[in-house]
């Protein structure tokens, strides 16, 4: 679950509102009626009722059932376009304004992506004449194959490189690690969902990275945690492979590294949370886990990444992995450094000794 998928975590805001996390989205709703509205406000309420009736009719004409929707909250509904996809899940994120004068939605099923917005007829906002603007498919992913990406099995040079990093041939093959065809030596980490190739990240021996454009962002190794109750999240693909060498296949890597610091602002709705879109795109897997181990890098950006993940996944179910000491003044940076220098048993022990995130970050 992302924040709030299995629990509602309230906190007071100016003593008048309760902020809750519902289906992973931050929303604010009033706790009680604080005063009796004057006649002018009652007229506004009548206008809102008219808005709602018209808006509801327009939404339902599109096939969206909004009977269970609470204004100002982001609600997961069944998408009328893809019917929930192969997993038959509630993949449509639907939002209605507090005044019930507009609604917007987006389907997070990567095979669908249907999105749009509607305004009530007597809303003061501007819109097309019918008040409906369907955005169609957003960020439509490309169809990828190993052939059109020109991928091929690892050659002896890259096999030796990974062997030096203590990554076995079996692990490489199971994770479909390949290389780009051509004169340059470029490793290719293939991203798959339900066995289908949906993305690819490239890396040179000089640690230059880039990714295929026009693809959905998801966690690397997603299929390995589809039914996992416990998930390990690392910062890079090689670290995911390293954790698997220590006996934990239930591990995924973020696709785009770490931020420089934790954002000071409150969480934003998922459709605006571009940097962490890979979490929302994988929500159906993450929401099932009761325990998530954050095994990010030990440097400041790595710790910032752990903090941002914990904010979205729910700190109460996150645990943090602390890497072993290298010497009196420093620790090993990541899972692969531990594997290479101390071996798989030391890496396994570090993961098994993870501590609750909130306990590790009391300050």
SULURKA-V282368 format. One record per residue. RES is the residue in three letters. SS is DSSP state (h for helix, s for strand, l for the rest). D_FIRST is the distance of its C-alpha to the first C-alpha in Angstrom with 2 decimals. Layout:
res={RES/RES}
ss={SS/SS}
d_first={D_FIRST/D_FIRST}
This chain:
res={UNK/UNK/UNK/UNK/UNK/UNK/UNK/UNK/UNK/UNK/UNK/UNK/UNK/UNK/UNK/UNK/UNK/UNK/UNK/UNK/UNK/UNK/UNK/UNK/UNK/UNK/UNK/UNK/UNK/UNK/UNK/UNK/UNK/UNK/UNK/UNK/UNK/UNK/UNK/UNK/UNK/UNK/UNK/UNK/UNK/UNK/UNK/UNK/UNK/UNK/UNK/UNK/UNK/UNK/UNK/UNK/UNK/UNK/UNK/UNK/UNK/UNK/UNK/UNK/UNK/UNK/UNK/UNK/UNK/UNK/UNK/UNK/UNK/UNK/UNK/UNK/UNK/UNK/UNK/UNK/UNK/UNK/UNK/UNK/UNK/UNK/UNK/UNK/UNK/UNK/UNK/UNK/UNK/UNK/UNK/UNK/UNK/UNK/UNK/UNK/UNK/UNK/UNK/UNK/UNK/UNK/UNK/UNK/UNK/UNK/UNK/UNK/UNK/UNK/UNK/UNK/UNK/UNK/UNK/UNK/UNK/UNK/UNK/UNK/UNK/UNK/UNK/UNK/UNK/UNK/UNK/UNK/UNK/UNK/UNK/UNK/UNK/UNK/UNK/UNK/UNK/UNK/UNK/UNK/UNK/UNK/UNK/UNK/UNK/UNK/UNK/UNK/UNK/UNK/UNK/UNK/UNK/UNK/UNK/UNK/UNK/UNK/UNK/UNK/UNK/UNK/UNK/UNK/UNK/UNK/UNK/UNK/UNK/UNK/UNK/UNK/UNK/UNK/UNK/UNK/UNK/UNK/UNK/UNK/UNK/UNK/UNK/UNK/UNK/UNK/UNK/UNK/UNK/UNK/UNK/UNK/UNK/UNK/UNK/UNK/UNK/UNK/UNK/UNK/UNK/UNK/UNK/UNK/UNK/UNK/UNK/UNK/UNK/UNK/UNK/UNK/UNK/UNK/UNK/UNK/UNK/UNK/UNK/UNK/UNK/UNK/UNK/UNK/UNK/UNK/UNK/UNK/UNK/UNK/UNK/UNK/UNK/UNK/UNK/UNK/UNK/UNK/UNK/UNK/UNK/UNK/UNK/UNK/UNK/UNK/UNK/UNK/UNK/UNK/UNK/UNK/UNK/UNK/UNK/UNK/UNK/UNK/UNK/UNK/UNK/UNK/UNK/UNK/UNK/UNK/UNK/UNK/UNK/UNK/UNK/UNK/UNK/UNK/UNK/UNK/UNK/UNK/UNK/UNK/UNK/UNK/UNK/UNK/UNK/UNK/UNK/UNK/UNK/UNK/UNK/UNK/UNK/UNK/UNK/UNK/UNK/UNK/UNK/UNK/UNK/UNK/UNK/UNK/UNK/UNK/UNK/UNK/UNK/UNK/UNK/UNK/UNK/UNK/UNK/UNK/UNK/UNK/UNK/UNK/UNK/UNK/UNK/UNK/UNK/UNK/UNK/UNK/UNK/UNK/UNK/UNK/UNK/UNK/UNK/UNK/UNK/UNK/UNK/UNK/UNK/UNK/UNK/UNK/UNK/UNK/UNK/UNK/UNK/UNK/UNK/UNK/UNK/UNK/UNK/UNK/UNK/UNK/UNK}
ss={l/l/l/l/l/l/l/l/l/l/s/s/s/l/l/l/s/s/s/s/s/s/l/l/s/s/s/s/s/s/l/l/l/l/l/l/l/l/h/h/h/h/h/h/h/h/h/h/h/h/h/h/h/h/h/h/h/h/h/h/h/l/l/l/l/l/l/l/l/l/l/l/l/s/s/s/s/l/l/l/l/l/l/l/l/l/l/l/l/l/l/s/s/s/s/s/l/l/l/l/l/s/s/s/s/s/s/l/l/l/l/l/l/s/s/s/s/s/s/l/l/l/l/l/l/l/l/l/l/l/l/s/s/s/s/s/s/l/l/l/l/l/l/l/l/l/l/l/l/l/s/s/l/l/l/h/h/h/h/h/h/h/h/h/l/l/l/l/h/h/h/h/h/h/l/l/s/s/s/s/l/l/l/l/l/s/s/s/s/s/s/s/s/l/l/s/s/s/s/s/s/s/s/s/l/l/l/l/s/s/s/l/l/l/l/l/l/l/l/s/l/h/h/h/h/l/l/l/l/s/s/s/s/s/l/l/h/h/h/h/h/h/h/h/h/l/l/l/l/l/s/s/s/l/l/l/l/l/l/l/l/l/l/l/l/l/l/l/l/h/h/h/l/h/h/h/h/h/h/h/h/l/h/h/h/h/l/l/l/l/s/s/s/s/s/l/l/l/l/h/h/h/h/h/h/h/h/h/h/h/h/h/h/l/h/h/h/s/s/s/l/l/l/l/s/l/l/l/l/l/s/l/l/l/h/h/h/h/h/h/h/h/l/h/h/h/h/h/h/h/h/h/l/l/s/s/h/h/h/h/l/l/l}
d_first={0.00/3.74/6.40/7.14/4.83/6.41/9.01/11.59/13.20/16.74/19.48/22.96/24.39/28.18/28.12/27.82/24.25/20.81/17.97/14.58/11.13/10.54/8.11/7.55/11.35/13.94/16.63/19.76/21.61/24.91/25.14/28.63/31.67/33.64/36.88/38.86/38.89/42.34/43.76/42.76/39.09/39.50/40.91/37.83/35.73/37.91/37.31/33.54/34.01/36.03/33.52/30.72/32.90/33.81/30.36/28.89/31.71/31.15/27.42/28.12/30.92/28.39/26.57/23.61/23.26/22.48/23.56/20.21/19.85/20.33/22.26/20.85/17.20/15.03/14.31/12.82/15.92/17.58/19.46/23.18/24.03/21.93/20.99/17.42/18.83/19.11/15.79/16.82/13.51/13.31/13.56/15.84/14.94/17.84/19.43/22.68/24.73/25.73/29.28/28.20/30.37/27.98/24.72/22.81/20.22/18.78/17.39/14.83/16.05/18.03/20.91/21.30/20.53/22.55/22.78/25.27/26.38/28.89/31.24/33.14/36.87/38.10/35.54/37.28/35.07/36.59/35.46/37.13/39.58/37.33/34.52/32.12/30.93/28.90/27.75/27.37/25.26/23.81/23.74/24.90/24.24/27.32/28.25/28.53/30.49/31.86/35.25/34.81/33.13/36.10/34.20/36.01/35.63/35.94/39.55/41.21/40.66/36.87/36.85/38.85/36.57/33.50/35.66/36.57/32.90/32.68/30.58/32.05/33.12/30.95/27.76/28.94/29.74/26.53/24.59/27.21/28.42/31.49/33.88/35.40/38.84/41.72/43.80/41.12/38.81/35.28/32.31/29.61/25.97/24.82/21.29/20.46/18.04/18.99/22.06/23.18/24.27/22.54/23.40/25.55/26.00/29.52/31.01/34.64/36.16/36.77/33.02/33.09/29.84/29.15/26.92/27.72/27.73/26.42/23.38/19.65/17.87/15.31/14.56/17.68/17.44/14.47/16.10/16.27/12.59/12.08/12.21/11.69/10.46/11.42/11.22/13.91/14.04/17.64/19.66/21.88/22.59/25.35/23.15/20.74/23.94/25.19/22.26/22.84/26.49/25.54/24.06/20.32/19.54/15.76/15.86/15.18/16.96/16.46/19.15/20.98/21.59/21.23/22.24/25.29/23.80/20.93/21.35/22.94/21.76/18.88/15.83/16.92/15.56/13.78/17.03/18.88/16.61/18.60/18.46/14.69/14.57/13.54/9.93/9.98/12.07/9.69/6.53/7.41/7.50/4.83/2.21/5.52/6.39/7.91/9.80/9.92/13.58/14.79/18.13/19.34/23.07/25.03/26.72/25.99/24.05/21.90/21.18/20.52/17.92/16.22/16.43/15.02/11.96/11.50/12.08/9.28/6.57/8.12/11.47/11.52/9.52/11.20/14.63/17.32/19.90/23.42/25.95/29.38/32.41/34.69/37.54/38.39/37.01/34.06/31.18/30.12/27.97/25.42/24.68/27.56/30.04/29.36/29.72/32.95/34.56/33.51/32.39/29.47/29.91/29.59/26.41/25.02/26.14/24.55/21.10/21.72/22.89/19.79/19.62/17.01/16.30/17.54/20.63/21.37/21.20/22.99/25.14}
